[in-house]
Amino acid sequence: MIVVAVIGVIGIVAGLLYLFAGNSLPSFMTAGSHVHTGNHLIRGLVALVVGAALVFFAWRTSRPRSGAVSR
């Protein structure tokens, strides 16, 4: 679950980069897009939603069960 949480945090960071630094993104984040169509808002929002969902999923599955006995 740690891997899922790390991927989620990376997704959140990428979403924030797309939203707030859209025109000055690093070159590896714009690879393959020769024409800038202005989809930074959509890509940023999707990255934020997916990242938040992954972090939430990792958090929910890593919590101890209420009936579990810890030793």
C-alpha positions in Angstrom: 0.0 0.0 0.0 3.0 2.3 0.4 3.6 2.1 -3.4 -0.1 3.2 -4.0 0.3 6.1 -1.6 3.5 7.2 -3.2 2.0 7.1 -6.7 -1.0 9.1 -5.4 1.2 11.8 -3.9 3.1 12.0 -7.2 -0.2 12.3 -9.0 -1.2 15.2 -6.7 2.1 17.0 -7.2 1.8 16.5 -11.0 -1.7 17.9 -10.9 -0.6 20.9 -9.0 2.2 21.5 -11.4 -0.2 21.3 -14.3 -2.6 23.8 -12.7 -0.2 26.4 -11.3 2.8 26.1 -13.7 1.1 25.1 -16.9 3.2 27.1 -19.3 6.5 26.3 -17.5 6.3 22.6 -17.1 9.4 20.4 -17.2 10.1 18.9 -20.6 9.5 15.3 -19.5 5.9 16.3 -18.7 5.2 17.7 -22.1 6.9 15.0 -24.1 5.0 14.0 -27.2 2.8 17.1 -27.2 4.0 19.2 -30.1 0.9 21.3 -30.2 -0.1 23.0 -26.9 -3.9 22.8 -26.9 -4.4 24.3 -23.5 -5.6 21.1 -21.8 -3.5 21.8 -18.7 -6.6 22.5 -16.6 -8.2 19.1 -17.5 -5.0 17.2 -17.1 -4.3 18.9 -13.7 -7.8 18.1 -12.4 -7.6 14.5 -13.5 -4.2 14.1 -11.9 -5.5 15.6 -8.7 -8.6 13.4 -8.6 -6.7 10.2 -9.4 -3.9 11.0 -6.9 -6.4 11.8 -4.1 -8.3 8.6 -4.8 -5.1 6.5 -4.7 -4.0 8.1 -1.4 -7.5 7.6 0.0 -7.5 4.0 -1.1 -4.1 3.4 0.5 -5.3 5.0 3.7 -8.5 3.0 3.9 -6.9 -0.4 3.2 -4.0 0.2 5.7 -6.2 1.0 8.7 -6.5 -1.8 11.2 -9.8 -3.6 11.4 -12.0 -2.7 14.3 -12.2 -6.3 15.5 -8.6 -7.1 15.0 -6.4 -7.8 18.1 -2.9 -6.4 17.9 -0.1 -8.1 19.7 
